Amino acid sequence: MESALINYLQQLRPIPESDKQLIVSSFEKMSFKQGKYLIKAGKASRYLFFICKGILKFLIPNSAGKEITYFFLREQQFITLLNSNGLENPAEQGIQAITDVDVLAINKSKLNSLIKQLPYFQDLLNQIAQQSVLDKIFARNAYFGYDSEKRYKIFLEKESEIALKVAPSDIASYLGITPQSLTRLRKNMR
């Protein structure tokens, strides 16, 4: 798991050998079973997570208080609720495991210590956060202006790996359609 983290970071910038062990030792391994929350709405986020194995979903409550799948997160991605983690405020959103998930996690105090020891790590995190926001915007914008059939086809094309591993109800929630509509779409596409 640790090598996945270092390999990911090295795609963004070279990591000196002397820094690799410090980075790895700052993170702790955590596992979550399918359906468990890494962060539940109403709770403060205490960790920055790096996904080593599995798929997560980012949930946002709608006006009726029902959780809507806003986007999916897969291996080789960092995730936290920035407004909650940075400000230590309760999050309005949640993050839940769709499959069994293995992550590396770092809490705020260890992260601050790591940044003091390796100032370039803050630049890495900023780069990761900016790219993550852009990726999420592009992913969501890909569906705007299309009917449910076209949104589903785009989803299958762009997220084929996720489509095979997540429940149809999560896909329907993500696409903004009812589970019944998704069932009809799937049946008509065979």
N, C-alpha and C positions, 0 to 999 in steps of 0.2 A: 504493500500500500504506500509506503513511504517513497519508494522509487517512482511511483506514478506522480506524486506531488512534485518531486524534484524535476522529473522529466517535463511536466507541464510548465513549471516556472522557467526552466531552461529554454523553452520555446520562445519566451518573451525576452530573456536576457541571460547571459552566461552567469552561472552561480559558481563562485570559487569553491574548490574542494573543502577548504577550511570552514566555509559557512554552511555546507549541506547538513552536517550533523546538528548544528545549532538550530537550524530550521526544523528538521525532523523531530528533534527532542522537544520542541515547543508545542507540537501538536500531540493530541491523544487520539487513540483509536476508539471509535464508537460504532455500535451496530444498532439498527432499528428494524424491527419486524414490520412486515407489510401492515399498513393501517395505523402505525404509531406516528405520533407527531414529533417532529424535531423542535418545532416552535408552534405553540397553540395560540390562536387569536386571544388577546387579552393578557398575554404573558410577555415579559421582556425577553428579547433575544440575548442570550449570554455568550453565544459562540459564532465564529465564522467557520463554516464547514467547507471541506473539499470532498466531493463525491468520488469515491474510489470504485464503488460497485452499486448498481441499482438505479432506480428511477424515483424521483420525487415529484410532487405537484405543489405549486404555489397557489394558495386559496385566498380568495377575497370574499367577504360576506356581501350579499346584495342587499337591497333595501328591505327585503323580507327577513333578513338574518340568515338566509341559506348560503352555505359556502359554495362558491363558483370556482371551478378550475380555471385559473388565469393563464398559467403556462406550466410546461413540464421541464424538469431538470434532469440531466443525465450525467453519466460518468464524465470525469475530467472537467467539472465545473465547480466554481466556488459559489456559495449561497449563504446569505444571511438576510435579515431585514434591517437594512442600513439605518433607517430612522429609529428603530428600536435599539439596535446594538450600539450605535453611536451616542444616542441620547439616554439609553437605558429606560426608555418609556415602554409601556405595554404596546404590543403590536396589534394593529387592527387585522392583519393578515395572519396566515398560518402556513406552515410547510409540513407536508405529510408524506410518509413513505408509501409509494404505490406497490413497490416490490420490496423484498428484504434489501436493506441498504447498509453498506459499510462506508463510513466517512472518517476523515481525519478532522479534528476540531481543535480550535484554539480560542481560549477565552480572552477577554479584553485586556486583562493585566499581562498575560503572557505575550499577547500581540504587541502591546505598548513596549514591553521589555525587548522584544525581538526588533522592533523598529528603532529603538535607541541603540542597540548593538549593531544593527545593519540598516542604516538610514535609507539605502536604496530599496528596502523592502516596501516602504510606503509608496514609492513611485510604482513598484510592481502592482501593489493593491489598487492604486488609482487607475492604472492601465487596465487591469482586470475588470474593475467596476465600470469603467467607461465602455469597454467592449461588451460587457454583459448587458448594460442598458440598451446599447444599440442593437444587439442581437434580439432582445425581447421586443423592442419597438418594431424591427423589421419582421419578426415572426408574427406579431399581432396584425401589423398592417397588411400582410400578405392575404388576409381574409376579408378585408373591408370591401364592400361594394359587390360582393358575390352572393348568390343564393346558396342555400344549404348544400345542394349537391356539389357545386363547384368548391365550396369551402372544404367539404369532406375529401374531394379528389386532391385538392392542394395538400391537405393534411397527410393523406396517404403517400403522396409524392415526397413531401419534405420530412415527414416524421414516421417513415415506414417501420423503423425499429421500435418506436414507442407504440405505434398502432398495434403491434403484435403482443405487447406486454401489459397494456393497461385495460381496465374495464371499459366497456362501451359507454357506461354512464359518465365516466371521466372525459371521454372523447366528446360526447354530446355536450357536456357542460362547457368544455373548452371552446367548442365551435358555436355555442349559443343556440343549440337546437334541443328539442326534447329527445329523450331516449327512444320514444316510439318513432319519431322522424328518422333517427339514425338507423333503426332496425329496417324501416322501409327502404332507405337509401341503400343499405347493404344488400338487401334482398334484390332490389332492382338492378344492382351493378353486377350480379352473378351471371 
